[in-house]
Amino acid sequence: MDAPLWKFLPARLAHSLAPWGLKYFADKMPEDTPAWRSFTWKGLHFANRLGIAGGLDKNASHLTLWQRLGVGFIEIGTVTPYAQSANRGKILDRDWDQKNLWNKMGFPNHGSDEIYFNILNEKSSLKVPIFVNIGKNRSRPNDEAELDYQYLADRFSKAADAFVINVSSPNTQGLRDLQSEETLGRLVSVVQQRAAGKPVLVKLSPDMTEEALHASIDTALRYGAEGFVLTNTTLSRPPNCTFPKEGGLSGQSLADLSRKNLKSAISHLGSRRKDLLLVSVGGVLCPEDVEERLALGADLVQTYSGLIFYGPRFFRDTAKRINA
């Protein structure tokens, strides 16, 4: 696949202009959502199993665009109760040779009110499920974090088809501490109680030990979680990496960690896996990677870096490959 045009732009400018470029491609594509390996879970129908990861459409500004590109579901956000800007300083970079992305954004978004209405305004024209990824404002202390998650679950209970609790971004100070047993259980419980019956998933870090991963899974299940998104970006770095030590790394260097966590979760769950949803994300760069994650046992697959490095035909090319 030829490199997308935004390869030749500075990372932050490319990030800002990407929706316009994607719209150009989307307008040339069929209106149908490509169907492959369709299935239904918790009353939600997925025409196909490939969607966008949280972070691509933070404000639910381009929902019909993603559908036109051929996604099977959309995850928007991360949404916080109140609007907040990105972290200060450099927040984006990429390595085209190694196919890696680096970010230190920190949940920039327009706030829950605007995003809620963005979803409602497009909901009637959408045929794909909407997952709402929720997180706390950076100004909210960790010991009060449940107030933000509770508020968001209540706010989006009519707009979301499912919730993703984000406690694993490395770019909000102290956020990963919320993966501890006591705190995670409380967060899952308050979201589950306010979600109006919508499924609740938890997005976990790739940097936990296997023991900690299993403990987080068990805690989340005990308090009502119905699935997991594996995984968020990593703080680890490959040899000779030129990106800063802080911030999250995704792309090719995350692939092995993501696969490892998926396999570990499936093995740990065993027979408990039956009605749970496992979403694999991290280092999904081409249609072959989608096939691999499904073969490993993922129910759904998401991409972020694949759209950057492969381009906007990613979703429909995946459909062609699997339907061939």
N, C-alpha and C positions, 0 to 999 in steps of 0.2 A: 504494500500500500504506500503510495507517495505521501510524503510528509504534508500535513495540513499547512495552509498558508500562514497560520499564526506562529509557526516555527520561527519566522523571520522577524517577529516583533518582540520587544521586551516583555518579560513575563507578566508584569502587572497590567500593561496596556493590552496584551493579548487576552488576559482574563476579562478585562472590561469590554472588549469588542467581540468576544467569542459569541455571545447571543445573537448578534447581528449576522455573523457569518453562518451560524447554525440555521437561522431563519431562512437564509438564502438557499441552503441545501434542502431544508424541510419543505419549502414551497414547491420543490421539484419532485417530491416523493408522493406516493399514493396515500390516500387518506386512511386506508385500512391498517389495523394493527396486525402485523404478521403473526400467525398462529404456529406454534411448535411446542410440543410437550405441554399442552394446556392442562391446567388442573384447578381445582377449587379447594380452598382452605378457609375454615371459619366463615363460610358464606361469601368469601371474596374470590372472584374468578380472575385467573391469570391466563391471558391468551398465550403468553410465553413467559419464560423464566428469567429474563434479563432486564435489569432496571438500572437507573442511575443511583449512585451513592449520595449520601448526605454531603452537602457542601457545594454541589454543582448548581443547585437552584435554591439558594438560601432564603429567598423571599417569595417563593412560589410565583415568580414573575413570568415563567415560560412554560406553563403546564401543557398547553395544546401543542407547543413546539416539540416537546419530548415525545408526546404521543405520535405525532407525525413522523418523527425519526424512527419509530418502531419499537419503543420500550414496552415491556410487559407490566411494569409498575414504576412508580415515581416516589423517591424519598426526598422530601423537602426539608430545609433547615440546615443547620441547627437553629431553632427558634428559641429566643429568650423572651421573658415577659415584656421587657422594655427594650427599645432600640439601643444598640451600642455599636461603636465604631470598631475597626480592627485594632489590634495591638500596634504600638508605635514602632516606627522603623521599618526595615525591610521585612516583608511578610510572604513573599513568593519567589521561588526560583525553580529552575528545571535543568536537567542534564539530558540532552537529546541522545547522546551516545549511549549512556547507561539506562536511558528510559526511566529516570527517577524524577519525582516531584518533591519539593520541599515547601512547607508553609508554616507560618506562625501567625495565622489570622486571629484566632481567639473568638470565634462566634460573632463576626460582624453580621448584623441583620437589622431590618427595619422595625422590628418589634411585633409582638403577637397580634395586635389589633389589625394592622395593615395586612399581615400575612393571612390572617383568618379570612378577611374579606376577599383577598386575592383568590383563595381556594374556592370560596362560595361562588364567586363570580364566574368561575370556569367549570365548576363541578358538573353542571348539567351536560356539558359537551365532552366530558371525559368518559372513557370506557375502561380505564385502567385504575387499579387501586392506588390510593395516596397514603403513604406512610409519612407521619409527621415526627421528625427528630427533635426532641426537646432537651434543653439544657438550662443551666442557671446563669443569670447575669453575673459578671465577674465581681460586681460590687456586693453580691449577696454572700455573707459568711457561710462556710460549710455547715456549721451547726444549725443554720436556718434554711439550708438548700431545699428541703422538702416543700417549703412554702412556694418556691418558684415552680417546681415540678407539679405540685398539686394544682396551682393556678393554671398552668398550661394544659394539663389534662382536662380540666373543667372547660377552659376556653375553647379547645379544639374538639370537644367530644362530639359535636355535630358535623364537623368538617373533615376529620381524619377517618380513614378506614382502619388504620392501625397506628400505634405509637411506638417510637424507638427512644428509649431512655439513654441519653448520651452521658456516660460517666467516665469516658475513656480518652477524650481529647487531651493531648499533652500541652495544649496551648492556652488553657485557662488554669492559672496557678491553683494547685491543690485539688483540681477536679478528680483526678484519679484516686484520691483518697476516699472518694465516695463509693468505690468498689469494695470497701471493707464490709464484712458480713453484717454488722449491726446497721450501718447506714444504708447499704444497698437494699436490704430487706424492707426498711422503712420507706424508701423511695418507691420501690415496686408496689408496695401496699397502697400508698396514697394515690399513685397514678391509676392503679387497677380499680380502686374504689370510685374514682372520678371519671373514668374513661367511657362510661355508659355502655359497657359491654364490648367495647372495641378491644382487639387483641393488643397485648403489651409485650414488646420485645426489648432486650437489653443489648446495647452495643458495648463490646468489651475490648480491652487493650491487648495487643499482641505481645506486650513486654512482660506479662505476668509469668511466674513459674507455672508449671503444669498443675502443681498442687493448689496454687491460688486461683487458677482458671477454674478448676473443678469446684473449689469452694464457692466461687462467685456464681457458677451455674446452679449449684445446689441451693444456695440462698435465694436466688431469684425465683427458682421454681417453687420453693416452699412458700413464697409470698405471692404467687399468682402469675409469674411471667409465662408466656406461651411461645417464646422463641428467642433466638439470639442472632445478632449481626456480628460476624467474625471476619475481619477485625478493623479497628481504627488504625491510624498511622503510628509509626514506630519512632522511638527515640534512639534506636540502634543505628549504627552507620557502617557501611561497607569499607574495606580498606581504601585508603587514598581519597576518601570522600572530601569534597571541598565545601560542603554545606556547613552552616553553623551547627554547634552541638545541641542548642535548644531548637525547638520546633519539631514538627512531625514529618517523617519521610514516607512517601508512598511510591508506587510504581514497581519496577522490577525487583528492587531490593526488599520489598515487603512480601513478595510472592511466597517464598519458602516459609516465612513465619505464618502467613495466612493459611497456607495449606496445612501446616503442622497443627495449628490451633483447631482447624476444622476436623482433622482426623482425631485429635485428642478428645474433642467434645463428643463426637459420635461414639467413640469407644467408651467414654465415661458414662454417657447416657444409657447405652445398651437398650434394654426393652422399654425404658421410659421415653424413648425417642418418638414413639408412635404418633402423637398428635402435635408435636412441636415443630416449629418452623426454624430451619437453619439457613441463614443467608451468608454466603461467602463473598467477601470483598477484600481487595488488596492485591495489586499486581496482576489484575486481569487486563491484559494488553491486546488480545486478539481473539477471534472466534474460537480458536483451538483451546485457549485458556478457559473459556466458558464451558466447553465440552468436558474438559478435565475436571473442573470443580463439581459439575453435576455427577460425573462418574465417581468422584470421591464421596458423594453422598449429600451434597448441598441440595436444598429444595429450590432456592433462588440464588442468583448471582447478580452482583452489582459491579459497575465499572465507573471509575473517575478518570484514571490515567489513560485507559484505553481510548477514551474520547479525545484526549489531548494528543496522544502519540499516533493513534491509528486514524482517527478522523470521524466525521459524522455518519459515515456509512457502516459504522461498527455494528449497529443493531440489526440492520437489514442484511448485512453480509453474514452475520451469525445465523439468521433465519435461513438464508440460502444454503449455508453449509450443513446445518442440521437437517433440513428438509430434502437435501440432495439424495 
